[in-house]
Amino acid sequence: MSEKYYITTPIYYPSGKWHLGTCYTTVICDAIARFKRMQGKDVFYLTGTDEHGQKIEKVAAEHNTPTKEYIDKVVTDLKNLWELLDISYDKFIRTTDDYHEKAVQKIFTKLYEQGDIYKSSYEGLYCTPCESYWTEAQLVDGKCPDCGRPVEIMKEESYFFRLSKYQDRLIKLLEENTEFLQPATRQKEMINNFLKPGLQDLCVSRTSFQWGVQVPFDPKHVVYVWIDALTNYITALGYGSENDELFKKYWPADLHMIGKEIVRFHSIIWPAILMALDLPLPKKVYGHGWLMLGSDKISKSKGNIIDPFILSERYSLDAVRYYLLREIPFGQDGMYSNKAFLSRINSDLVNDLGNLVSRTTAMVEQYFGGVIPAPQTATEFDSSLIEVATSTYAKISENVDNLLIPEAIENIWAIIRRANKYIDETCPWILAKDEQKRGELATVIYNLCECIRFSNVFLQAFLTECPSKIFEKLGITDKNLMNLKSIKKFGTLTPGLKVTKGEALFKRIDIEKELKELEKIAESTAKQAKAEKKEEKKVEENVLNISEITIEDFAKVVLKVGKVTACEKVKKADKLLKLTVDLGEEKARTIVSGIAKWYTPEQMIGKSIVVVSNLKPAKLRGILSEGMILCASDDEGNLSIVAPITNIKAGSEVR
């Protein structure tokens, strides 16, 4: 039976647009999960979204959208991002999932019945964006120490978790188990700043909002984030359900990977909850640094979003993954800049990897008719090359175990750079001119192909597009030449494989030109966002507002019954749907309508609607709209399509 490995990211809060900083933790965990799978471990990789709380309720209200509907859209965007980045998670949990909410209620009840939760009232300094209470001493310049925003005094009846009861056990945990919380600086911070000064009992229910899991025995209370969100790591495995086989199989977690801003939650509050439930603790919690832009954390709230969709589309998925995995010193804050990103593509992916593959495959084609030769006569440079290649697995394995991902990448590149140097040392173009050196040339070309294979086997854990292209260029189709077992011995590559040079793996970038292009894209995106808001507001006003008209005006309006035959969302427009409508005419019409807050495309398909059929066509988001749908709305902003109550033929006039 293979060894189990359970790895988790934090569950993300769906309050707006996703950005490159969001991707950082998930791409790191994906690389670790992929490498562990390659090692033969039974990996379970969990990610998801934390969807309850006052902040999300407020954001949805600001968008004039039902809370769950707003969340569904943002979560879909996140899943699309993970699909784009080829994230190999095994499960995606949403805290609005029914099974999770039921398990949370069971956990809350259990803790209450055993006396670890009690009812009282609370007054404190509260930061709504962070959903955290703070003491006066913890504030920085009178503001939240995490996000720097103002706090407010809040008082309400609440249930409390006896966090103080577990203070001594938590101190012992962090002082004696140095592997539990890393890096070491986080241990000292938690002990000195939170545990030693004394823990206060923790507010674990709220009455000031309703968007959350109800306390089953006191419905006016909703379960607060600490028990709701943190327990996802066990409810996702079936804890508290009728089928807890996954929980029995994978818990405790081998690694909780989190950002440094939530270390306190995962190294103090979460272990205390598990202690109260009499459950094993996770083996390791790692609090990494932030991805920074200038001196600020990349954040939607800061307005300095770097769009991973744009970067991936323009420069490739592997370029984005490589930058996140290679550039940032893990455990510390990392600095993003467009120039550093583009420079890393040129130096590592184009010059090193791409150049090695291109030169080698070209020489196979030129000197050996495109067929990998068998090694023959050794050269004086072979042994040092082979030593670098064969010693790499142990180094990378240790790197991944110690969460030193940039160092693991660097060890792969050690093979690539050594192979490029080997070309310069052996000068195959000179060997090719001497028939007596033909045996050495064959050895050199074979060794280069084998080094590419070695490095590419490792790369499969970190990049997800180019490894398959490299195997294809080398003519490798045998899965046994693609796994970690195949790199235990140098020389496993089968001679005689047909090589194809093909296109370059990565295109060289004109950095100065691209920097200007990225600036233009950033400016265009900002302008487009403003234009969209203005246009969507205009569309909404057309839908919702009815001006006073005369009978003569009304006589000019032609209303017809239409049947929606197709419907889709308008890209990058939250409120717009593009409908294909049958009005009984020879050709169906396209109508753009600002109803996406109230109706999904699936809900609209097949509906009968009433259309202003003689409205002058107008372009909305570049789409020619040939009519307007009639809707009704109330004072609370609820909207409903106007439709015939009985089935009536498309094209029938409304009189």
HULINQUI-V757438 format. One record per run of one state. SS is the DSSP state (alpha for helix, beta for strand, coil for the rest). FROM is the first residue (numbers start at 1). TO is the last residue. If there is no record, write none. Layout:
# HULINQUI-V757438
SS&FROM&TO  SS&FROM&TO
This chain:
# HULINQUI-V757438
coil&1&3  beta&4&9  coil&10&11  beta&12&12  coil&13&19  alpha&20&38  coil&39&41  beta&42&49  coil&50&53  alpha&54&62  coil&63&66  alpha&67&84  coil&85&90  beta&91&94  coil&95&97  alpha&98&113  coil&114&116  beta&117&127  coil&128&131  beta&132&134  coil&135&135  alpha&136&138  coil&139&139  beta&140&140  coil&141&142  beta&143&143  coil&144&149  beta&150&150  coil&151&151  beta&152&161  coil&162&162  alpha&163&176  coil&177&180  beta&181&182  coil&183&183  alpha&184&195  coil&196&201  beta&202&203  coil&204&204  beta&205&206  coil&207&212  beta&213&214  coil&215&221  beta&222&223  coil&224&224  alpha&225&230  coil&231&231  alpha&232&235  coil&236&244  alpha&245&250  coil&251&254  beta&255&259  alpha&260&276  coil&277&284  beta&285&288  coil&289&290  beta&291&293  coil&294&295  beta&296&297  coil&298&307  alpha&308&315  coil&316&316  alpha&317&326  coil&327&333  beta&334&336  coil&337&337  alpha&338&368  coil&369&370  beta&371&371  coil&372&381  alpha&382&390  coil&391&391  alpha&392&401  coil&402&404  alpha&405&426  coil&427&427  alpha&428&431  coil&432&434  alpha&435&459  coil&460&465  alpha&466&473  coil&474&478  alpha&479&481  coil&482&483  alpha&484&487  coil&488&497  beta&498&498  coil&499&510  alpha&511&544  coil&545&550  alpha&551&556  coil&557&558  beta&559&569  coil&570&576  beta&577&582  coil&583&588  beta&589&593  coil&594&600  alpha&601&604  coil&605&607  beta&608&612  coil&613&617  beta&618&620  coil&621&622  beta&623&625  coil&626&627  beta&628&629  coil&630&630  beta&631&633  coil&634&638  beta&639&641  coil&642&652  beta&653&654  coil&655&655
